[in-house]
Amino acid sequence: MLEKQEKRLRCHKKVRAKISGTKERPRLCVFRSAKHIYAQLIDDEKGKTLVAASDLEIKISKSKIQNKKNYKAKEVGKLIAKKALEKKIEKVVFDRGGYQYQGRVKALAEGAREGGLKF
């Protein structure tokens, strides 16, 4: 298990060497745990988080949704896009955090695009 996490962190470090966020175009950073998913818009020049969202903020009914984690991830994407647009942020740089672009990470990105963010 530790090897998998180390591999992700190595991959994330390589990506972070190439991309960074600014005030005009912040970095949309994704963190995914076993149960939850988190997203932040970060201004790397100042080292500040501009907007943050997680699935802990979303109220979901207990109806049977086929893939609850993917649904929550998409809703987090829409939520962070809504918060970003309130702060007049439209363009972002997507940082998948060393995770593969599939499943929940992809759902979050699609939700953010649907919400109005461009990357």
ABEGO torsion letter per residue (X at the ends): XAAAAAAAAAAAAAAAAABBBBAABBBBBBBBBAABBBBBBBBAAAGBBABBBBAAABBBBABBBABAAAAAAAAAAAAAAAAAAAAGBABBBBBAGGBBBBEAAAAAAAAAAAAGBBX
